[in-house]
Structures are given as C-alpha cells and as structure tokens.
Amino acid sequence: MSRYIGMYVSHCDLCLRTKIQRRLPTRELQPLPIPEEHWDVISMNLESGRYDSIMVAVDSTGKCSHFVETVTTGTAAGVANLYLRNIWKLHGLPRKVMSDRGPQFVAAFMKELY
C-alpha cells in the first residue's frame, strides 16, 4: 500500500504542484578540531536507564569515558556537582564541553562548575 501511495503521489499533477520541496542544507559537515591535551574537550550526555539518569563524560582526545549514576534529574547545578565529585578530582576542569542538550545547558553547566 505504501508503494502504491508513493507511486500515485509521484505522478499526481496536483500533488506535484502543491508539494513543499524540502531541501537539505548545502553546507558540508566539518570535523571538530583535535584537542591539544587529554580532558581539554569533553562531551557530556545524560542517559536514562536503571537509575533516573546516568551522566556520561567522554574525553574527546583519548575517548576515555566516565559513567556516573544518579537518581536525580539533570539540572546544570546537579550535573556540575556530579562532575565535581566524580571527574574533576581525576582530570581537572575542561576547557570546552559539548553536549546535545544545547548551548544554554552547557553555558549554565560551566557557570555552575566554575
């Protein structure tokens, strides 16, 4: 049925004239710069699992990872506290943090951490 509908729509004059054309961005993906030192640039994410969430911190240079389980939801202050207690004591402060939770979260996390 899906093929039939696809064929019908691809040949329908009205559908072809009124369909909105969606174009992909024409920019090419650019690689991230390689950090100079281990733990200068980290990527962070919060995953759900057995606990409410698990904080994942990955070194962008060596790909070493830390997984910190938590039963609280991930606010910037909470994540900064988890980082301070579990990762800072081993690796110090990062120069840059990347996260899929958006630049606002990263800025708030860094402010709380400092």
Secondary structure, 3 states (H helix, E strand, C coil): CHHHHHHHHHHCHHHHHHCCCCCCCCCCCCCCCCCCCCCCEEEEEEECCCCCEEEEEEECCCCCEEEEEECCCCCHHHHHHHHHHHHHHHHCCCCEEEECCCHHHHHHHHHHHC
